[in-house]
Amino acid sequence: MVTKSSLPSLAVITIAKDDVAALTETLDSILNQSCLPDQLIIVSRGIEIAPFNLKSMRLTWIKDRDSSLYDAMNIGLNHVTSDGYMFLNAGDFFISESAVSTIKNHLNAGVVLAYVTQQSYCSQKWIRPNPTRYNNFLKYCGHQSVVFTSQFLYLRFDLHKGIAADLTYMSRVFAQASGIMLIKNQALVEFRLGGLSNYPSITSIKLRFRASLKQGFLECAKFLLHKLLGSQTAYRLLAWYRHFQQICTE
């Protein structure tokens, strides 16, 4: 029988900006775990909250030092001392109280864990991605559902890539991993759309155009859908569009 003390250690990195409620929700989901992470690393800007009970976790809190989302994620990486690490940004949260326990039991040196993510907007929920094909799963897997091991701590998010930094980082990790464990039947994290990482804006349009014309025009369409139809309808249409794309490519 594997005891809690013999399980690999896990660090959770949380990025927060100007949203106390979102950070509080994320912290609540961490503190309510039956098996806690060993490290909690918070990189925040413009946020002050009341002290909270860390229980057995080691806390590192870096305030008002980052220049962007991915710079903040790199700052968080600088402080990881655990066997594995993952990103759970403000507004994202663990779905069940056994999520960390599940991750620790799956964690092995050099092997990247990839779970499906439950995305939501208001009352609408769906699984991202619908893992019917291996390649599609890797292509669309969100960082909230990927657990990395300490062998990859030397890698950093490329700040010159803009929004593409996320996918670039994961692609480099996947290419160098000794194995990738795909857990297709478990969603451990809920990722709320429209939050810190993915709400369409003039800035995100500019960054997408730097990556490619196609990405730029798609981000423009996403931005207009949000403005004209509202976020809930826009995300539902985008989900249907991606599902239709997947069916057509199978």
C-alpha positions as CSV (number, residue, x, y, z in Angstrom):
1,M,0.0,0.0,0.0
2,V,1.3,3.5,-1.0
3,T,1.3,5.9,2.0
4,K,0.9,9.7,1.7
5,S,4.5,10.2,2.9
6,S,5.9,8.0,0.2
7,L,4.0,9.7,-2.7
8,P,5.9,12.2,-5.0
9,S,5.7,15.8,-4.0
10,L,3.6,18.3,-6.0
11,A,3.8,22.0,-6.5
12,V,0.8,24.1,-7.6
13,I,1.6,27.4,-9.3
14,T,-1.3,30.0,-9.2
15,I,-1.2,33.2,-11.2
16,A,-3.6,35.9,-10.1
17,K,-4.4,39.5,-11.2
18,D,-6.9,42.0,-9.8
19,D,-9.5,39.3,-8.9
20,V,-9.7,38.4,-5.3
21,A,-12.9,36.3,-5.8
22,A,-11.2,34.1,-8.5
23,L,-8.1,33.6,-6.4
24,T,-10.1,32.7,-3.3
25,E,-12.1,30.1,-5.2
26,T,-8.9,28.5,-6.5
27,L,-7.4,28.4,-3.0
28,D,-10.5,26.9,-1.5
29,S,-10.4,24.0,-4.0
30,I,-6.7,23.4,-3.1
31,L,-7.2,23.6,0.7
32,N,-10.2,21.2,0.5
33,Q,-8.1,18.4,-1.0
34,S,-7.9,15.2,0.9
35,C,-4.2,15.0,0.1
36,L,-2.7,18.5,-0.1
37,P,0.0,19.7,-2.6
38,D,3.4,20.1,-0.9
39,Q,4.0,23.5,-2.3
40,L,1.8,26.4,-3.2
41,I,3.4,29.1,-5.3
42,I,1.3,32.3,-5.9
43,V,2.4,35.0,-8.3
44,S,0.0,37.9,-8.1
45,R,-0.5,41.5,-9.1
46,G,-2.9,43.9,-7.5
47,I,-4.3,41.5,-4.9
48,E,-4.4,41.4,-1.1
49,I,-6.4,38.7,0.7
50,A,-6.8,37.7,4.4
51,P,-4.3,35.2,5.8
52,F,-5.4,31.6,5.4
53,N,-4.5,28.2,6.9
54,L,-1.8,26.6,4.9
55,K,-2.1,23.3,6.8
56,S,1.0,21.3,5.7
57,M,1.8,23.2,2.5
58,R,4.9,25.4,1.9
59,L,3.8,28.8,0.6
60,T,5.8,31.1,-1.7
61,W,4.0,34.3,-2.6
62,I,5.5,36.7,-5.1
63,K,3.7,40.0,-5.4
64,D,3.7,42.7,-8.2
65,R,6.9,41.6,-9.9
66,D,5.6,40.1,-13.2
67,S,5.2,41.9,-16.5
68,S,2.7,39.5,-18.1
69,L,0.9,36.2,-17.6
70,Y,3.7,34.0,-19.0
71,D,6.4,36.1,-17.2
72,A,4.4,35.3,-14.0
73,M,4.4,31.6,-14.8
74,N,8.2,31.7,-15.4
75,I,8.6,33.4,-12.0
76,G,6.6,30.6,-10.4
77,L,8.8,28.0,-12.0
78,N,11.8,29.5,-10.4
79,H,10.5,28.5,-7.0
80,V,9.5,24.9,-7.6
81,T,11.3,22.4,-5.4
82,S,8.8,19.5,-5.8
83,D,8.9,16.3,-7.9
84,G,6.0,17.5,-10.0
85,Y,4.3,20.8,-10.8
86,M,1.2,22.1,-12.4
87,F,-0.5,25.5,-13.1
88,L,-3.9,26.3,-11.5
89,N,-4.5,29.9,-12.2
90,A,-7.0,32.1,-10.4
91,G,-10.5,31.1,-11.5
92,D,-9.5,27.5,-12.3
93,F,-10.2,24.9,-9.6
94,F,-10.1,21.2,-8.8
95,I,-13.4,19.4,-9.4
96,S,-13.0,16.8,-6.7
97,E,-11.4,16.6,-3.3
98,S,-9.3,13.6,-4.5
99,A,-7.7,15.4,-7.5
100,V,-4.2,15.9,-5.9
101,S,-4.2,12.3,-4.5
102,T,-5.0,11.0,-8.0
103,I,-2.2,13.1,-9.5
104,K,0.4,12.0,-6.9
105,N,-0.5,8.3,-7.5
106,H,0.0,8.7,-11.2
107,L,3.2,10.8,-11.0
108,N,6.4,9.2,-12.3
109,A,9.8,10.7,-13.1
110,G,10.1,11.9,-16.7
111,V,6.5,11.1,-17.5
112,V,4.1,13.9,-18.3
113,L,0.5,13.5,-17.1
114,A,-2.3,14.8,-19.3
115,Y,-5.9,14.8,-18.1
116,V,-9.0,16.1,-19.9
117,T,-10.2,19.5,-18.7
118,Q,-13.8,20.5,-17.9
119,Q,-14.4,23.9,-19.5
120,S,-17.3,26.0,-18.4
121,Y,-19.0,29.3,-19.0
122,C,-21.9,30.1,-16.7
123,S,-24.0,27.0,-16.6
124,Q,-22.5,25.5,-19.8
125,K,-19.9,22.8,-19.3
126,W,-18.0,20.6,-21.8
127,I,-14.9,18.5,-21.9
128,R,-11.8,19.9,-23.7
129,P,-10.7,18.2,-25.7
130,N,-13.0,15.4,-26.6
131,P,-10.2,12.8,-26.6
132,T,-11.2,10.6,-29.5
133,R,-7.8,10.8,-31.1
134,Y,-4.3,10.9,-29.6
135,N,-3.0,13.8,-31.8
136,N,-6.0,15.9,-31.2
137,F,-5.7,15.4,-27.5
138,L,-2.1,16.7,-27.4
139,K,-2.9,19.5,-29.7
140,Y,-5.7,21.0,-27.6
141,C,-4.7,19.9,-24.1
142,G,-4.9,23.0,-21.8
143,H,-2.0,23.6,-19.3
144,Q,-4.5,23.3,-16.4
145,S,-4.7,19.6,-17.0
146,V,-1.0,18.8,-17.6
147,V,1.3,17.8,-14.7
148,F,5.0,18.2,-15.4
149,T,7.9,16.6,-13.6
150,S,11.0,18.4,-12.2
151,Q,13.2,17.3,-15.1
152,F,11.6,20.0,-17.2
153,L,12.1,22.9,-14.7
154,Y,14.9,24.3,-16.9
155,L,12.4,25.1,-19.6
156,R,10.7,28.5,-19.7
157,F,7.7,30.1,-21.5
158,D,9.0,32.1,-24.4
159,L,7.7,35.7,-23.8
160,H,8.2,36.6,-27.5
161,K,5.6,34.0,-28.5
162,G,2.6,35.8,-27.0
163,I,-0.4,33.5,-26.6
164,A,1.4,30.7,-28.4
165,A,3.9,30.5,-25.5
166,D,1.5,28.0,-23.8
167,L,1.5,25.5,-26.7
168,T,5.2,26.0,-27.4
169,Y,6.1,25.2,-23.9
170,M,4.0,22.0,-23.8
171,S,5.3,20.9,-27.2
172,R,8.9,21.2,-26.0
173,V,8.1,19.2,-22.9
174,F,6.2,16.5,-24.9
175,A,9.2,16.1,-27.3
176,Q,11.6,15.5,-24.4
177,A,9.5,13.4,-22.1
178,S,10.3,9.8,-21.5
179,G,6.6,9.1,-21.7
180,I,3.2,10.8,-21.8
181,M,0.4,9.3,-19.7
182,L,-3.0,10.2,-21.2
183,I,-5.8,9.9,-18.7
184,K,-8.8,10.3,-21.1
185,N,-11.5,9.4,-18.6
186,Q,-10.7,11.8,-15.8
187,A,-11.3,15.5,-15.7
188,L,-9.7,16.8,-12.5
189,V,-9.7,20.6,-13.2
190,E,-12.4,23.0,-14.3
191,F,-11.2,25.9,-16.5
192,R,-13.6,28.9,-16.5
193,L,-13.6,30.5,-20.0
194,G,-13.4,34.2,-20.2
195,G,-10.9,34.4,-17.4
196,L,-7.3,35.5,-17.1
197,S,-5.8,33.3,-19.8
198,N,-8.2,33.4,-22.7
199,Y,-10.7,36.3,-22.9
200,P,-10.5,37.8,-26.4
201,S,-9.2,41.4,-26.6
202,I,-7.5,43.8,-28.9
203,T,-4.2,42.6,-27.3
204,S,-4.9,39.0,-27.9
205,I,-5.8,39.8,-31.6
206,K,-2.5,41.5,-32.1
207,L,-0.6,38.6,-30.6
208,R,-2.5,36.1,-32.7
209,F,-1.7,38.0,-35.9
210,R,2.0,37.9,-34.9
211,A,1.7,34.1,-34.9
212,S,-0.1,33.8,-38.2
213,L,-2.8,35.5,-40.3
214,K,-5.2,32.5,-39.8
215,Q,-4.9,32.8,-36.0
216,G,-5.4,36.5,-36.1
217,F,-8.6,36.3,-38.2
218,L,-9.9,33.6,-35.9
219,E,-9.3,35.7,-32.8
220,C,-11.1,38.6,-34.5
221,A,-14.1,36.4,-35.2
222,K,-14.0,35.3,-31.5
223,F,-13.8,38.9,-30.3
224,L,-16.8,39.9,-32.5
225,L,-18.9,37.0,-31.4
226,H,-18.4,37.9,-27.8
227,K,-19.3,41.5,-28.4
228,L,-22.4,40.8,-30.6
229,L,-23.8,37.7,-29.0
230,G,-22.5,37.7,-25.5
231,S,-19.9,35.4,-24.0
232,Q,-22.1,32.4,-23.2
233,T,-23.5,32.1,-26.7
234,A,-20.1,32.8,-28.3
235,Y,-18.4,30.0,-26.3
236,R,-21.2,27.6,-27.1
237,L,-20.8,28.3,-30.9
238,L,-17.1,27.9,-30.7
239,A,-17.5,24.6,-28.9
240,W,-19.9,23.4,-31.6
241,Y,-17.5,24.6,-34.4
242,R,-14.5,22.7,-32.9
243,H,-16.6,19.6,-32.4
244,F,-17.7,19.8,-36.1
245,Q,-14.1,20.3,-37.2
246,Q,-13.1,17.2,-35.2
247,I,-15.8,15.1,-36.8
248,C,-14.8,16.2,-40.3
249,T,-11.1,15.2,-39.7
250,E,-11.9,11.7,-38.4
